[in-house]
Amino acid sequence: MRLKAPKQITFWIAVAIAVVGIVLKLVNIPPLSGHPGWVELIAFVVLAAGTLIKGL
């Protein structure tokens, strides 16, 4: 399995999702505030997919 750097847009999308997860830990937003860890996990999965899938 060969790993590569993700595209810049994929990286910034993962960063934005991670920032949303951090904000959810600090601010009470009713539909999502109970799940900030899942939001951060999604950010990690997006970033990991960007390193594993060619063209992402």
Secondary structure, 3 states (H helix, E strand, C coil): CCCCCCCHHHHHHHHHHHHHHHHHHHCCCCCCCCCHHHHHHHHHHHHHHHHHCCCC
